[in-house]
Every structure is written in structure tokens, then in C-alpha cells.
Amino acid sequence: MSSLLKGSTSRLLSYIKLNWIKKSTYRNCSFLACRGYIEEALEQAKSNDIDFVPYRIRGYVLGNKFSNANVDIEQYLEDVDGCVRDPSSVTKMELENGNVFTSSLKFSALYHKAFESLERKYKNEENKLEFINDEKLQFAIQSFVSGFLVQKEHHERCLRSVLETNEERKITVLLANHLFSRLVATTPGNTYFITNDHFKKFELCPCADQCGDKIWYGNSGIGSELLWYGKPDIMVFPLGGSCSIVLPKEKKKEMYIDEEKQLIEVKKESKLLRGHTNVSQFVSQTVTFSFYQKGFQLRKPKSFPQIVTMIPTIAISDKCFDVYMYDTENDILLRNDGDPIPLWNNLDNPCDATLNMGAVLQLWMLINHLSVQPNLSPLELEKFSLTCGFASSLTHERLSRIEKEVTMRTKFLDHEIKEIKAPKSSFKRKLINSN
């Protein structure tokens, strides 16, 4: 009897070992087949590195839905005396002489761990101890390869459909099914959902390839009535976490102000992302999601021995995207400098457009932030800490209540009375008014 058990155990162990070898071989083959895409993505991401600059929240209204949020932000500027400057008070000469400036942070520096791991994998150095021990990062890399890169041409073809429509629901579905969900797992399944506010118009994917994929919808919102709340357009669920994605809401006539302070009407995609209404929604969602992710990690100390505090939210259209990041622990709000980040190459001819693989790689890192663990160096923390001025404007009691009450749920109570506050400047810095 014991010999039979030993024989069965031996066969089982042999089967497990053989199955592991098969899976390992498949993973290695998949990676080798995609080496060209990975090399292209790494090269483009580095040559088009994103600069992040700090923003200051000047005023806000709490207790609103994301879609009704009113948040006033401005780029954080400081002079040589260490005083915070209102942008309208800064002269051209001060800028030219370098007397007023803003610090910036490279994407590659913030996500250096992910870049280094991919490069080690690309150079076949994956047996290094620090790489092998990071199972979440290994899973994230394998998901990127097997979920997206192996069928890159197919997904790229399907995603071109977003360039042929102005329908927000269709764009949302295509981006969710053929881009974001493929960056977190080998198959989409329940790794994402689109908010039910999109009324389940598409039960199956409407891509040109007619892939027939089922579209997943959900009804969960994020937030607290003490802060902001609402339902992100897309929620993606990488291993051990989640990522919030929002699309800009288009208005027939959105007014913007150019450098000469003249009102102009702009219809371009990149400008739509920067309209005040949309920016208010993006910032409120970014801050709220950061509080949620902090609480999520604190409730699971075994899964997250090291807390990630710099949490991103992606604001995307069919052609480009912005990245907002908020760090609740250090009160830092960042956004990519300059124009929104292009998602495509060769947009002059949509039929021949190709995905900007550097941007796709950056999106993969952003979505899998709890696995790749972005972090600031001590010097960067000293430079950017408290520049947002939001958390420091709240009382300790209110901040504690917000941290406890920000959750994921289906219903929120609309407040009849909203609290309007203007953040005070950090005690480390002086605020100079434009007057």
C-alpha cells in the first residue's frame, strides 16, 4: 500500500514538474518572440521620457461627484528665496533669468525598478535574486507579454477603430478590451469593468476584427461624501490592486484661454483633456483614488509590506492621454509636463497608424503600479513634499475620517451643503499673491 502511495506521489510530482517546465518554456518562447516589441518599447519610452511637474491645489469644493467637481489647480512655482509664486505674478524676465522655476521628475526615474527588470529580462539576466523574488513584478511582465505583445498586431488593428468614431462608449469599450485589460492578464475575463453608466450598449466588442469578446460592466464607485466620489469610466484590476481610468467629457463649445489670455474655441483632442471641467474631474478622482489605494494596502499588510503612496490615474482620449499622480503621504500632485502623451504614430493616415509602443509600456507600468512600485528618492521627496497643499489644508480630524471612509461601493449620498475651502500654503513655504 505504501509503495502504491509513493508511486502515485512520485507520478504527481513528475506531472507537476513537467507541467511547470512546459509553462516555463512557453513563457520563455513568448518572451523571445516579443523581444523586438520590448526593445522598441524600451527605446521609445526612454527617448520620449515623460517629465512630471508639481501642481498646487488652490481651491476646491468637497462632497461632489467627480463629474461635478470644482478644483482649481496651478503649476507649482518657486523663486530663489523659496517662496511659492502665483503664475500670474511671474514676469518673463524672472523666468528667463531662472529666478522663478519649477522642479521636474522623469518617468524613468520614478519607475526605475520596472525599467531595470525589463532590461534584465531582455538581456536574459532574470536569474538575479532580486528579480526572482519579486513574484508580482514577474507576473506583471508575463501578463504584458502574453496578454498584449504576443497578439500586438491584432490588438493594434482592433484599436484603430477608435480613430474612426466619435462615440465615447465605443471608444471606452475598445480601449478597455484591447488595451488596458491586456496589460494586466493573459486573458481579459473579469480583470476590468466599464461603469454601468455606459448602459451596457455593447455586450460584445465592436472592433473591426469582430473578435467577439464579452464586455464586462460593473457598478462600483470609489470615494466618500467627505471628499469626492463617483464611478471611473474604466476600472482595471492587475494582480493585487486596481487602476482608475477616465475619459474626458466633450462639450460642444468648451472655452480655453491661450497665452495672450484670449478666449478661443478648441476642438482638438489634446485640448479637450485640459478643459477646466475635465481637469477638475481628473484631479478629484486622482486624489480620491490615491486615498483609496493607501487604505487598500494598509488593510493587507502581508500582501503589501512596502506601501506605494504615489498613485496614478490615467485620463485618456482616443489619440492621447495625461497622467495625474497624487501622494497622500507627502501631499504631492504631479502631471506630465507639456502636451498630452501621444498614443499613436502616423495619425495623418489613420489606416496606417501604429501604436506608440513607448506610451503602451508607460501605461503598463502605470496600471501595474502596486507591482512595479514607483518611488521617489529622498532628495526628490525633500524637493516635492507638501507642494500640493491639499492634505495640509485639512484638519487632522477630517483627514483621518476621509482615510477611514474612502471605499469602493455602489451608492453615495449627495450632500445638499458643500464645504468650500482654499488650501493654506505649506508652513515650509510662503505664498506670494499676484496683487
N, C-alpha and C positions, 0 to 999 in steps of 0.2 A: 504493500500500500504506500509506504513511504517513498519507494522507488518511483511509483507512478506519479506521486505528487512532485517529486524532484524533477521528473521528466517533463511534466506539464509546466512547472515553473520555468524550467530551462527553455522550453519552446516559446513560452510567453515572453521571456526576456529577450530571446533571439528575435522574435517578431517585432517587439518594441524597438530594439536596436536597429533592425533592418528598416523599419518604418521611419525612424529618425534619420537614418542615412539617406533614404530616398528624399525626404523633405529637405534635408540639408543640401543634397545635390541639386534639387530643383531650385532652391533659393540661390545657390551659387551660380547656376546656369542662367537664372533670370537676371541676376545682377550683371553677369558678364555680357548678356545680350543687350543690356541697357547702359553699358559703360559710356557709349557715345553721348547719350542724352544727359547722363550725370556730369560728364566732362563739360558739355555745352552749358548746362545749368550753373555749374560752379563758376565757370569762366564769365558768364553774363552777369551773375549775381555780384561777383567781385568787381567787374569793370563798371557796373552800374550800381554801385553800393548806395544804399539809402542813407541820407543824413536826417537824423531826427533832431528837432529843436524843441525847447520847452515852451509851454503856453501857460498863461496865468488866467484863472477864472475870476473875472471882475465882479460879476453879479449873477444871481440865479434865482429861480423860483422852485421851491421844493414841493413835493406832493403831487406832481403832474405825471401823466403818461409820457412815455418817450416822445410820442408823436406831437404832444402839446408842450413839450419842454421849452423853457426860455432860459438859455445860458449865454452869457456874454463872455467871450474869451479874446485875448490878445497875446501876441508873441511876447515872451518874457525878454525884456531888455535891461541891461545893467550898464552903468557907467564906471569909469575908472575909480571912482570913490566908493563903489559897492552899493550905490543907490539904484533902486528899481525905477525905470523910466517909462512913462506913458509914451507909446509910439508917436502920438500927435505932438509931443513936446520936443522930439528929437530933430535937430537940424541936419541938413545934408552935409555940412562941414564936419559935424561931430561924427557922422558915420564914416566919412572919407578919412578922417584923422584917426579913426579907431578909438575914439573916446567913449563911444557907446557901442555895445556889441551884445551878441547872444552866443552862448556856447552850443556846440552840436555834438551829436553822438552817432557813430557809424553803426549801421545794422550788423555788419560783420563782427564788430566788437561786442555788441550786446548778445549775439547768438554765436559766439566763437566756438562753443562746445559742439554745436551741430555741424558747423563747417569742418572742424578738425576731425570729427568722427566720420563724416562722409569721405573726406580726403584719405583717411586711414583705410577705410573700406575700399575705396577706389584703388589705392596702392597695395591692396592685399596685406595690410598690416593689422587685420581685425583681431588677431590673437593677442594683442596687447591687453594686459589685465584690466586696465581702466575701461576698455571698450566692452569686453566680455561681461563684466559685472553689471553694466547698465542695460538691464533687460528691456526697460521701457523704450530707450532710445533705439535698441536693436529692432524692436517691434515696429517702431515708427518708421525706421529706414526701410524695413522689409515691406511695410504697407505702401510706402511711396513707390517702391519698385514694382511690386506685384499688383497693386491696386491701380496705378496710373501709368507708369512708364512702359510696362510690358505691352499695353494697348494704347500707347500715346497717340498714334496716328488716328485711331478710331475715335478717341475722345476729342481730339483736336477737330476732327471733321464734324462731330456732333455739336461741339461748342460754337462752330462758325454760324450755327443757326441763330445765335443771339445777335449777330450783326445784321440779320435780315428782318428783325422785328422790333417794334417799339412797345410791345406788350410786356408790362412789368412782370406779370405772373409767369409768362412763358420764359422770360429771361431768368427769373428766380429758380424755376424748376430745372432748367438746363444747367445753370451754374451749380446747383446743389447736387444733381445726379452725376454729371460728367466731370466735375472738377473737385469740389470740396469733399464729397463723400469718398472719392477715390484716393484722397491724400491721407486717409486715416485707417483704411482696412482694404483687404484684397477684394471684398465684395461689399456693395453699399448696405444692403439689409436695413437694420434699424440703427445705423451709425449716424443718422441725421434725421431731422424732420423739418418740414416747412410749416410755418404757422397756419392754423386753421383759418385765419383771416383771409387767406387766399382762396377760400371757398372750394377747395378740392376740385378746381376746374379740370386739372389734368390727372386722371387716375394712372395713366401710363406716360412715359417720357415722350414728348413731342419732337424729338430730334429728327433730323433728315434721314438718318440711318435706320430709323424705326426699330430701335433696339428692344422695345417692348418692356423696359424696366418699370416695375411698380414704383410709384412715387409715394413717399412716406410723409404723412402730415401729423402734427401734434398740437396740443392746446395749452402747453405750459408757458407761463410767463416768468419773468425774473424781476425781483425788486422788493420795494417796501413803500408804503404810503408815506413814510418818514423821509424818503429820499426821492427816487423816481421808480417807475415800474412800467412794464409792458411786455410785448411779445416780439422778440427778434424775428426778422424775416426768415432766417435760417439758423438752426442750432446744429452744430456738428459735434460728435462725441468720439474723440480719439481715446486711446487707452488711458483710463484713469482720470478723465476730465471732460471739458466741453469748451466750445468756442462760439462766440456770438458774432453773427454776420448780418449786416443791414444794407439795404439798397436805398438810394436817395429817392425821395418822393418828388415827382416832377409837377411843376405848376405851369400854367400856360404863359404867365408873364412873371418871371422872377427878376427882381431888380438887384443889380450889383453896383458897387462903386469902384471905379478904376483909380489909378494913381493920382489923377487930377481931380478926384472927388466928384466926378461927373456920373450921373445915373445913366446906366446903359442896360439894354436888354440883351441877355446872352442865352443861347440855346445849346451851347456846346456841352458835351458830356462832362468834361473836366470842370467846367464852371458850375454845373448842377451840384456836384459834390461839395462845393464851397459856399452855397447859399446859406444865409443865416438860419433859416428854419431847419434845414438838414443838418447843419453843423451842431445846432442845439440838441437835436435828437442824437447825433453820434456821440457827443460829449457826455450827455446824461446817461446814455446806455453804456459807454465805456467805464465811467466812474462806478455805476451800479454793478456792472458785471465783475469789476475788479473786487468790490466788496464781497460779492457772492463767492468768487473763486477763493478768496482768502479764507472765508468761513468753511468752505467745502474742504479745503486742505487741512485746516485745524481740526475738523471733526474726524479725520482719518490719519492720525499721526504715524501709524505703521506704514501706510502707503506713501506718505509724504513727509519723511524725516527732515527734508530741507524745503522750506516754504518758498514758492515762487511768488513774488509780490508785484512784479511788473507784468501786468495782464493786458493783452491786446484785444481790440475789437476792429473788425475789418469792415470798411464802408466801400462798397463796390458797385460799379455800373457794368454795362456790357463791354466797355472798352478800357477802363482804368479803375484804379482803387486808391484809397487813402488808408493809412494805418494810424489809429489812435491807441495810445497806451497810458494806463494810469497805475501808479504805485500807491496803494493805500497807506503802506507803512511809512513811506518817505514823502508823501504828498507831491508826486511828480506827474505832470501831464505832458506827454510828447506827441508830436505828429510829424510825419515826413515833411521835409522842407521842400519848397518849390512846388512844381505841378504834381498832380496825381501820378501814380506809377502806371505806366502803360502795360496792359495785359497782352497786347498783340503787336506783331511786326507786320509791315506791308499792308497797312489799313487802306491805302489808296485803292486797292483792288481786294474787296472782302473775300472773293472766291479763292484768292491765293494767300490770304492772311495766315500767319503761323503764330503759335503761342510764344510769348516771351518766356523762355524756359527759366531765365534768372528770376523773373517775377513768380513763376509757379513754385520754384524752390523756396523763395521767401514766404509764400503763402503756406507751404507745407510746414515750415518752421514756426510760423505764427500760430497755426491751428494746433500744432503739437507742442505748445509752449510748456506744458507741465512735464513733458518727456525730455525736451531739449534744454529746458531750464535756462532762460536768458538771465543774465545778471550784470549788475554794474560793479565796476571796480571801486575800491574805497575812495580813490581820487574823484571818480565820476559821481559817486554818492555825495561827496562833500560839495561838488560843483552844482548839482541839480536839486539837492534836498530842499523841500519846502518852497520851491519856485511856483507851484500851482496856487497855493494859498486857499485851497478849498477845505481840506480836513482841518487845517489850523484855524479856520473861521468858525468851526462848530465847537460847541461846548463839549467837554469830556463826556457828560451825561448823554447828550444827544448822539454823539459818535458811538458810544457803547451800545445804545439802543439800536442804532442803524446796523451795526455789525451783527447783532443778535437776530434782527428781524428780516434782513435781506435773504430771501429764499426763492426757490422755484415753486410756483403754484399756478393754478388756473384762474383764480379770481382775485381782484383787488377792489377796495372800496375807494371811490372817488371822493376826495376831500372838497368840501364847499369853501373852506378858508385855506388859502395858500400862504405860506410864510415866505417873505421876500427878504433876502439878506445880501449884503455886499461884503465879500471877504475882506478881512483886515490883512495888511501886509505882514509877512513873517517878521518876528521880532529880530531876526538877524539882519533884516534889510529895511531900508527906509523907502517910502513911496513918494515920488515926486509927481505932483499933479501937473496937468497940461496948462493950467491957468498961471 
